[in-house]
């Protein structure tokens, strides 16, 4: 960030990235998730939106708020701690304003299809000349170049193409997507990590760089042992339901009034767990983890009478007392009513200009010397046009014509 822009940046008391400015050209989920993480750490995130706004402003229902100012719950979930400016990048005046923003920025994030930045006149060479210290994050569906680099990469498309759906779902059942856009979210998280690593390197070299990640890359990166099962052993993973493919008993089990997850991840845990469900830990059918994995159906049937005789809460308490990891399978509503979630401050309360005080899922990170960074509400479309444009070199303060009236 230039010295002038640094002087105008938001106070770094907001968080460890309080002296960092991010220009966010992304939309939907992957890029906005990355920039929300940076904003949660205190960065000044300027969300550049088209006149019609981020795609997700229209995704719903549900929508919340007064009829004339309804907001998409989806958009609200991933856009806290940002300021919004509307720029029509087909207009030369607005494109020049974007160049001004980029000249003051530390980071730019975009998830355009390959080639769009070049067509806007903002390719790598141009950005380096404009701002040599700029870290530029590009998130694509299938990566840069190659036979599939040109393809658009929506989350569920890449969950399928990246193999995740093939290992998710009931045993023998159809491939199933994860219940959140996990390919998008992971690409955003890896992208944010790459940005932070590049900012650290810039502290030594003074130079920015491009950071590339993709939804497909995120899928491969989180295959972990499922990937090595195939790469090293030629063992093709398949849908495994709610049981771990390599550890037993490790999965979801029915109780009298609901399900609990139990994780018997070592032989020591097995010896503590087995007597609780009426089994001899030295029973030759189940005495080793390999035996238990190979006879999982028989093991589950042997455990069932004890587990189904008591409630889920009774079993969680009993297992906790013996040091055996266990937990209820909760609904989303039950999670947000959890006293542990409240204790950890995982629900952000923010005051939205149209909606009043609202609750949002919060950041998972706490900073020891400052606690949680206080969150700002997701912005209205074009809410900060005048404010942001006044910060440009030369102080151009005229609002973009498509800004939402305030």
Rosetta blueprint (number, residue, H / E / L):
1 X L
2 X L
3 X H
4 X H
5 X H
6 X H
7 X H
8 X H
9 X L
10 X L
11 X L
12 X H
13 X H
14 X H
15 X L
16 X L
17 X L
18 X L
19 X L
20 X L
21 X E
22 X E
23 X E
24 X E
25 X L
26 X L
27 X L
28 X L
29 X L
30 X H
31 X H
32 X H
33 X H
34 X H
35 X H
36 X H
37 X H
38 X H
39 X H
40 X H
41 X L
42 X L
43 X L
44 X E
45 X E
46 X E
47 X E
48 X E
49 X E
50 X L
51 X L
52 X L
53 X L
54 X L
55 X H
56 X H
57 X H
58 X H
59 X L
60 X L
61 X L
62 X L
63 X E
64 X E
65 X L
66 X L
67 X H
68 X H
69 X H
70 X L
71 X E
72 X E
73 X H
74 X H
75 X H
76 X H
77 X L
78 X L
79 X L
80 X L
81 X L
82 X E
83 X E
84 X E
85 X E
86 X E
87 X L
88 X L
89 X L
90 X L
91 X L
92 X H
93 X H
94 X H
95 X H
96 X H
97 X H
98 X H
99 X H
100 X H
101 X H
102 X H
103 X H
104 X H
105 X L
106 X L
107 X E
108 X E
109 X E
110 X E
111 X L
112 X L
113 X L
114 X L
115 X L
116 X H
117 X H
118 X H
119 X H
120 X L
121 X L
122 X L
123 X L
124 X H
125 X H
126 X H
127 X H
128 X H
129 X H
130 X H
131 X L
132 X L
133 X L
134 X L
135 X E
136 X E
137 X E
138 X E
139 X E
140 X E
141 X L
142 X L
143 X L
144 X L
145 X L
146 X L
147 X L
148 X L
149 X L
150 X L
151 X L
152 X L
153 X L
154 X L
155 X H
156 X H
157 X H
158 X H
159 X H
160 X H
161 X H
162 X L
163 X L
164 X L
165 X H
166 X H
167 X H
168 X L
169 X L
170 X L
171 X L
172 X L
173 X L
174 X L
175 X L
176 X L
177 X L
178 X L
179 X L
180 X L
181 X L
182 X H
183 X H
184 X H
185 X H
186 X H
187 X H
188 X H
189 X H
190 X H
191 X H
192 X H
193 X H
194 X H
195 X H
196 X H
197 X H
198 X H
199 X H
200 X H
201 X H
202 X H
203 X H
204 X H
205 X H
206 X L
207 X L
208 X L
209 X L
210 X E
211 X E
212 X E
213 X E
214 X E
215 X H
216 X H
217 X H
218 X H
219 X H
220 X H
221 X H
222 X L
223 X L
224 X H
225 X H
226 X H
227 X H
228 X H
229 X H
230 X H
231 X H
232 X H
233 X H
234 X L
235 X L
236 X L
237 X L
238 X L
239 X L
240 X L
241 X L
242 X L
243 X E
244 X L
245 X L
246 X L
247 X L
248 X L
249 X L
250 X E
251 X E
252 X E
253 X E
254 X E
255 X L
256 X L
257 X L
258 X L
259 X E
260 X E
261 X E
262 X E
263 X E
264 X L
265 X L
266 X L
267 X H
268 X H
269 X H
270 X H
271 X H
272 X H
273 X H
274 X H
275 X H
276 X H
277 X H
278 X L
279 X L
280 X L
281 X L
282 X L
283 X L
284 X L
285 X L
286 X L
287 X L
288 X L
289 X H
290 X H
291 X H
292 X H
293 X H
294 X H
295 X L
296 X H
297 X H
298 X H
299 X H
300 X H
301 X H
302 X H
303 X H
304 X H
305 X H
306 X H
307 X H
308 X L
309 X L
310 X L
311 X L
312 X H
313 X H
314 X H
315 X H
316 X H
317 X H
318 X H
319 X H
320 X H
321 X H
322 X L
323 X L
324 X L
325 X E
326 X E
327 X E
328 X E
329 X L
330 X L
331 X L
332 X H
333 X H
334 X H
335 X H
336 X H
337 X L
338 X L
339 X H
340 X H
341 X H
342 X H
343 X H
344 X H
345 X L
346 X L
347 X E
348 X E
349 X E
350 X E
351 X E
352 X E
353 X L
354 X L
355 X L
356 X E
357 X E
358 X E
359 X E
360 X E
361 X E
362 X L
363 X L
364 X L
365 X L
366 X L
367 X E
368 X L
369 X L
370 X L
371 X E
372 X L
373 X L
374 X L
375 X L
376 X L
377 X L
378 X L
379 X L
380 X L
381 X L
382 X L
383 X L
384 X L
385 X H
386 X H
387 X H
388 X H
389 X H
390 X L
391 X L
392 X L
393 X L
394 X L
395 X L
396 X L
397 X L
398 X L
399 X L
400 X L
401 X L
402 X L
403 X L
404 X L
405 X L
406 X L
